[in-house]
Every structure is written in structure tokens, then in C-alpha cells.
Amino acid sequence: MADHVSDASPLIPPSPITEPSEIDLEAGPGEQFQCRICLETDGRDFIAPCKCKGTTKYVHRECLDQWRAVKEGFAFSHCTTCKAPYHLRVHAAADRKWRTLKFRFFVTRDIVFIFLAVQLVIASLAYLVYLIDTHQKSWLRLAWGFDSELSFYYICGALLFFALLGVIWVLHNLL
């Protein structure tokens, strides 16, 4: 049953049988095509995705998609009857390049927004440390040996940001 290979493309719906030489001897001459999964005989979107012959040759594309969605491993990519790999084409959307470009734009926009938001929080915390240290006449900056005000307060802001992030993470996991 699984040894015969069809000459027709598995993705083209079967054509009506007109000549006696085209009759599948396993299926019979007056055969209506029947989906081997749902067993319906309506003429919608039949395909022959593997090397099966006879009554198990044709399936509806939707039925096969549903079958493959719930199967894992070997049954996802191969027929469980004849063990042949499925011959399926992926239909690519016409606007694929535009959609890819649009997706990349959105991802880039989100990354830039998150980066700027984190920098704003760090700068705000750095300014808070600056205000506290100014009241102490820059004691904190001079005690740690920093000559540059900007780098010292930025590092303090970043340390506070990560400390607050850690506290929020601990509180989130405890509650």
C-alpha cells in the first residue's frame, strides 16, 4: 500500500477520472475522494501529502493541519501509516518583507524606549544622591576618591537602581 509513488503533485487537488488507465485499482473506479481523518467526502481542498494509496490517500488540508497540531515528534512530520515525510508547501504572505520590517521597527522602538526609561530612572536616583551629598558638602564623593561629579553620581544612581530592582524582585517572590 505504501510502496507506490504518485506522479501527480501532492498539493494539487485530484482531477476527475476520465480514462480507465487512471483508475486506482485499490480504490475502485467509482470512488469519491474521502478524507482519511474526518471521513467526509465533500470536495473541499483535498491533498495527498504522503505516499499512501487507495482510500487513505487523500485528506483535507485543514484536517491534516489539525492532526499535526496535536501530534508531536515523528507524527508531526511523517505519515503514521506509510511512514513517508509529508510533502507540504508553506504559503508565504505577499507582504512578508513589509511585515518583517514593521516587526523589527516595533522591537527597536521598544528596546530604545526601555533603555531611555532605565536611564531616566538612573539619572533621577543620581540626582537624589547629588542632593543628599550637596547638603553634606560632597563628603560622599570625596570620601570615595572621585574627582568627576558626573561619573560618581551616575554610578550611585545605577547602584541604587539595581538595589531597588532586587528589593522589588524579592518582595514579588515572597508575596
Short mmCIF file of the C-alpha atoms (twelve columns), coordinates in Angstrom:
data_MODEL
# 
_entry.id   MODEL 
# 
loop_
_atom_site.group_PDB 
_atom_site.id 
_atom_site.type_symbol 
_atom_site.label_atom_id 
_atom_site.label_alt_id 
_atom_site.label_comp_id 
_atom_site.label_asym_id 
_atom_site.label_seq_id 
_atom_site.Cartn_x 
_atom_site.Cartn_y 
_atom_site.Cartn_z 
_atom_site.pdbx_PDB_model_num 
ATOM 1   C CA . MET A 1   0.000   0.000  0.000   1 
ATOM 2   C CA . ALA A 2   2.784   2.449  0.899   1 
ATOM 3   C CA . ASP A 3   5.187   1.340  -1.830  1 
ATOM 4   C CA . HIS A 4   3.503   3.176  -4.717  1 
ATOM 5   C CA . VAL A 5   4.528   6.731  -5.516  1 
ATOM 6   C CA . SER A 6   2.097   9.109  -7.217  1 
ATOM 7   C CA . ASP A 7   3.277   11.084 -10.254 1 
ATOM 8   C CA . ALA A 8   0.921   13.971 -9.530  1 
ATOM 9   C CA . SER A 9   1.891   16.758 -7.191  1 
ATOM 10  C CA . PRO A 10  0.544   16.071 -3.694  1 
ATOM 11  C CA . LEU A 11  -0.538  19.687 -3.394  1 
ATOM 12  C CA . ILE A 12  -2.837  19.760 -6.405  1 
ATOM 13  C CA . PRO A 13  -6.415  18.567 -5.797  1 
ATOM 14  C CA . PRO A 14  -7.222  15.340 -7.608  1 
ATOM 15  C CA . SER A 15  -8.747  15.656 -11.063 1 
ATOM 16  C CA . PRO A 16  -11.790 13.629 -12.111 1 
ATOM 17  C CA . ILE A 17  -11.014 10.193 -13.516 1 
ATOM 18  C CA . THR A 18  -11.605 10.149 -17.267 1 
ATOM 19  C CA . GLU A 19  -9.588  7.237  -18.647 1 
ATOM 20  C CA . PRO A 20  -9.557  3.617  -17.454 1 
ATOM 21  C CA . SER A 21  -5.748  3.747  -17.165 1 
ATOM 22  C CA . GLU A 22  -6.055  6.426  -14.466 1 
ATOM 23  C CA . ILE A 23  -8.217  4.302  -12.156 1 
ATOM 24  C CA . ASP A 24  -6.581  3.419  -8.854  1 
ATOM 25  C CA . LEU A 25  -7.148  -0.341 -8.656  1 
ATOM 26  C CA . GLU A 26  -7.008  -0.295 -4.872  1 
ATOM 27  C CA . ALA A 27  -9.734  2.337  -4.590  1 
ATOM 28  C CA . GLY A 28  -12.110 1.272  -7.367  1 
ATOM 29  C CA . PRO A 29  -13.482 3.105  -10.418 1 
ATOM 30  C CA . GLY A 30  -16.441 4.976  -8.906  1 
ATOM 31  C CA . GLU A 31  -14.532 6.321  -5.927  1 
ATOM 32  C CA . GLN A 32  -15.492 9.547  -4.252  1 
ATOM 33  C CA . PHE A 33  -12.497 11.115 -2.572  1 
ATOM 34  C CA . GLN A 34  -12.763 10.703 1.185   1 
ATOM 35  C CA . CYS A 35  -10.703 12.339 3.904   1 
ATOM 36  C CA . ARG A 36  -8.979  9.643  5.939   1 
ATOM 37  C CA . ILE A 37  -9.180  11.765 9.104   1 
ATOM 38  C CA . CYS A 38  -12.746 13.122 9.183   1 
ATOM 39  C CA . LEU A 39  -14.154 10.582 6.657   1 
ATOM 40  C CA . GLU A 40  -16.120 13.284 4.828   1 
ATOM 41  C CA . THR A 41  -16.422 13.232 1.041   1 
ATOM 42  C CA . ASP A 42  -17.049 16.884 0.262   1 
ATOM 43  C CA . GLY A 43  -14.781 18.270 -2.457  1 
ATOM 44  C CA . ARG A 44  -13.036 20.975 -0.483  1 
ATOM 45  C CA . ASP A 45  -9.231  21.226 -0.581  1 
ATOM 46  C CA . PHE A 46  -8.180  17.567 -0.832  1 
ATOM 47  C CA . ILE A 47  -4.430  16.898 -0.852  1 
ATOM 48  C CA . ALA A 48  -2.282  13.771 -0.973  1 
ATOM 49  C CA . PRO A 49  0.543   14.709 1.427   1 
ATOM 50  C CA . CYS A 50  2.326   11.339 1.553   1 
ATOM 51  C CA . LYS A 51  2.782   8.075  -0.378  1 
ATOM 52  C CA . CYS A 52  -0.432  6.393  0.773   1 
ATOM 53  C CA . LYS A 53  -2.724  4.965  -1.921  1 
ATOM 54  C CA . GLY A 54  -6.343  3.914  -2.062  1 
ATOM 55  C CA . THR A 55  -8.854  5.153  0.493   1 
ATOM 56  C CA . THR A 56  -6.153  6.608  2.747   1 
ATOM 57  C CA . LYS A 57  -4.548  8.732  0.040   1 
ATOM 58  C CA . TYR A 58  -6.476  11.997 0.421   1 
ATOM 59  C CA . VAL A 59  -7.047  14.316 3.369   1 
ATOM 60  C CA . HIS A 60  -8.414  17.809 3.793   1 
ATOM 61  C CA . ARG A 61  -5.661  20.344 4.367   1 
ATOM 62  C CA . GLU A 62  -7.469  21.632 7.487   1 
ATOM 63  C CA . CYS A 63  -7.837  18.107 8.901   1 
ATOM 64  C CA . LEU A 64  -4.131  17.407 8.395   1 
ATOM 65  C CA . ASP A 65  -3.193  20.747 9.960   1 
ATOM 66  C CA . GLN A 66  -5.352  19.924 12.994  1 
ATOM 67  C CA . TRP A 67  -3.868  16.404 13.198  1 
ATOM 68  C CA . ARG A 68  -0.316  17.767 13.064  1 
ATOM 69  C CA . ALA A 69  -1.145  20.426 15.691  1 
ATOM 70  C CA . VAL A 70  -1.897  17.767 18.324  1 
ATOM 71  C CA . LYS A 71  0.802   15.255 17.342  1 
ATOM 72  C CA . GLU A 72  4.419   15.540 18.416  1 
ATOM 73  C CA . GLY A 73  7.673   14.115 17.181  1 
ATOM 74  C CA . PHE A 74  7.594   11.700 14.255  1 
ATOM 75  C CA . ALA A 75  3.818   12.004 13.643  1 
ATOM 76  C CA . PHE A 76  4.147   15.771 13.154  1 
ATOM 77  C CA . SER A 77  6.347   15.459 10.080  1 
ATOM 78  C CA . HIS A 78  5.621   11.929 8.815   1 
ATOM 79  C CA . CYS A 79  2.560   9.891  7.908   1 
ATOM 80  C CA . THR A 80  1.789   7.348  10.637  1 
ATOM 81  C CA . THR A 81  0.514   4.858  8.027   1 
ATOM 82  C CA . CYS A 82  3.204   4.795  5.322   1 
ATOM 83  C CA . LYS A 83  5.982   6.489  7.376   1 
ATOM 84  C CA . ALA A 84  6.770   8.850  4.484   1 
ATOM 85  C CA . PRO A 85  7.537   12.507 5.243   1 
ATOM 86  C CA . TYR A 86  4.736   14.928 4.460   1 
ATOM 87  C CA . HIS A 87  5.233   16.959 1.270   1 
ATOM 88  C CA . LEU A 88  3.727   20.322 2.157   1 
ATOM 89  C CA . ARG A 89  4.426   23.826 0.932   1 
ATOM 90  C CA . VAL A 90  4.271   26.807 3.235   1 
ATOM 91  C CA . HIS A 91  2.192   29.633 1.830   1 
ATOM 92  C CA . ALA A 92  4.181   32.831 2.407   1 
ATOM 93  C CA . ALA A 93  2.249   36.052 2.672   1 
ATOM 94  C CA . ALA A 94  2.797   38.561 -0.131  1 
ATOM 95  C CA . ASP A 95  3.601   41.326 2.329   1 
ATOM 96  C CA . ARG A 96  6.170   39.275 4.251   1 
ATOM 97  C CA . LYS A 97  9.044   41.753 3.807   1 
ATOM 98  C CA . TRP A 98  6.887   44.660 4.928   1 
ATOM 99  C CA . ARG A 99  5.660   42.721 7.982   1 
ATOM 100 C CA . THR A 100 9.237   41.745 8.890   1 
ATOM 101 C CA . LEU A 101 10.405  45.345 8.576   1 
ATOM 102 C CA . LYS A 102 7.450   46.545 10.641  1 
ATOM 103 C CA . PHE A 103 8.179   43.934 13.348  1 
ATOM 104 C CA . ARG A 104 11.842  44.979 13.506  1 
ATOM 105 C CA . PHE A 105 10.805  48.615 13.810  1 
ATOM 106 C CA . PHE A 106 8.488   47.826 16.737  1 
ATOM 107 C CA . VAL A 107 11.151  45.762 18.512  1 
ATOM 108 C CA . THR A 108 13.751  48.517 18.022  1 
ATOM 109 C CA . ARG A 109 11.284  51.136 19.255  1 
ATOM 110 C CA . ASP A 110 10.525  49.098 22.385  1 
ATOM 111 C CA . ILE A 111 14.205  48.492 23.165  1 
ATOM 112 C CA . VAL A 112 15.053  52.188 22.768  1 
ATOM 113 C CA . PHE A 113 12.076  53.153 24.949  1 
ATOM 114 C CA . ILE A 114 13.101  50.724 27.723  1 
ATOM 115 C CA . PHE A 115 16.722  51.893 27.550  1 
ATOM 116 C CA . LEU A 116 15.689  55.552 27.841  1 
ATOM 117 C CA . ALA A 117 13.278  54.776 30.696  1 
ATOM 118 C CA . VAL A 118 16.033  52.981 32.646  1 
ATOM 119 C CA . GLN A 119 18.432  55.874 32.000  1 
ATOM 120 C CA . LEU A 120 15.801  58.330 33.262  1 
ATOM 121 C CA . VAL A 121 15.330  56.350 36.475  1 
ATOM 122 C CA . ILE A 122 19.111  56.101 36.998  1 
ATOM 123 C CA . ALA A 123 19.519  59.841 36.362  1 
ATOM 124 C CA . SER A 124 16.712  60.605 38.834  1 
ATOM 125 C CA . LEU A 125 18.323  58.442 41.504  1 
ATOM 126 C CA . ALA A 126 21.711  60.036 40.740  1 
ATOM 127 C CA . TYR A 127 20.172  63.478 41.202  1 
ATOM 128 C CA . LEU A 128 18.705  62.333 44.539  1 
ATOM 129 C CA . VAL A 129 22.185  61.203 45.684  1 
ATOM 130 C CA . TYR A 130 23.586  64.539 44.450  1 
ATOM 131 C CA . LEU A 131 21.041  66.490 46.523  1 
ATOM 132 C CA . ILE A 132 21.831  64.456 49.635  1 
ATOM 133 C CA . ASP A 133 25.593  64.745 49.081  1 
ATOM 134 C CA . THR A 134 25.383  68.501 48.424  1 
ATOM 135 C CA . HIS A 135 23.941  69.022 51.891  1 
ATOM 136 C CA . GLN A 136 26.946  67.137 53.262  1 
ATOM 137 C CA . LYS A 137 29.353  69.302 51.198  1 
ATOM 138 C CA . SER A 138 30.257  66.469 48.788  1 
ATOM 139 C CA . TRP A 139 31.560  64.332 51.612  1 
ATOM 140 C CA . LEU A 140 30.419  61.083 49.990  1 
ATOM 141 C CA . ARG A 141 32.086  61.792 46.640  1 
ATOM 142 C CA . LEU A 142 35.357  62.959 48.195  1 
ATOM 143 C CA . ALA A 143 35.460  60.070 50.693  1 
ATOM 144 C CA . TRP A 144 35.398  57.569 47.838  1 
ATOM 145 C CA . GLY A 145 38.064  59.471 45.899  1 
ATOM 146 C CA . PHE A 146 36.058  60.506 42.823  1 
ATOM 147 C CA . ASP A 147 37.186  63.667 41.065  1 
ATOM 148 C CA . SER A 148 34.385  63.665 38.492  1 
ATOM 149 C CA . GLU A 149 30.959  64.513 39.830  1 
ATOM 150 C CA . LEU A 150 29.042  63.134 36.860  1 
ATOM 151 C CA . SER A 151 30.530  59.626 36.876  1 
ATOM 152 C CA . PHE A 152 30.267  59.284 40.670  1 
ATOM 153 C CA . TYR A 153 26.602  60.250 40.855  1 
ATOM 154 C CA . TYR A 154 25.727  58.160 37.803  1 
ATOM 155 C CA . ILE A 155 27.361  55.084 39.371  1 
ATOM 156 C CA . CYS A 156 25.500  55.750 42.632  1 
ATOM 157 C CA . GLY A 157 22.226  56.071 40.712  1 
ATOM 158 C CA . ALA A 158 22.888  52.795 38.864  1 
ATOM 159 C CA . LEU A 159 23.706  51.003 42.135  1 
ATOM 160 C CA . LEU A 160 20.509  52.329 43.715  1 
ATOM 161 C CA . PHE A 161 18.517  51.269 40.637  1 
ATOM 162 C CA . PHE A 162 19.796  47.692 40.842  1 
ATOM 163 C CA . ALA A 163 19.289  47.627 44.617  1 
ATOM 164 C CA . LEU A 164 15.667  48.748 44.169  1 
ATOM 165 C CA . LEU A 165 15.213  46.201 41.391  1 
ATOM 166 C CA . GLY A 166 16.479  43.469 43.740  1 
ATOM 167 C CA . VAL A 167 14.161  44.582 46.553  1 
ATOM 168 C CA . ILE A 168 11.177  44.578 44.172  1 
ATOM 169 C CA . TRP A 169 12.120  41.098 42.932  1 
ATOM 170 C CA . VAL A 170 12.420  39.742 46.494  1 
ATOM 171 C CA . LEU A 171 9.087   41.274 47.505  1 
ATOM 172 C CA . HIS A 172 7.426   39.905 44.376  1 
ATOM 173 C CA . ASN A 173 8.671   36.370 45.057  1 
ATOM 174 C CA . LEU A 174 7.798   36.442 48.756  1 
ATOM 175 C CA . LEU A 175 4.257   37.682 48.310  1 
# 
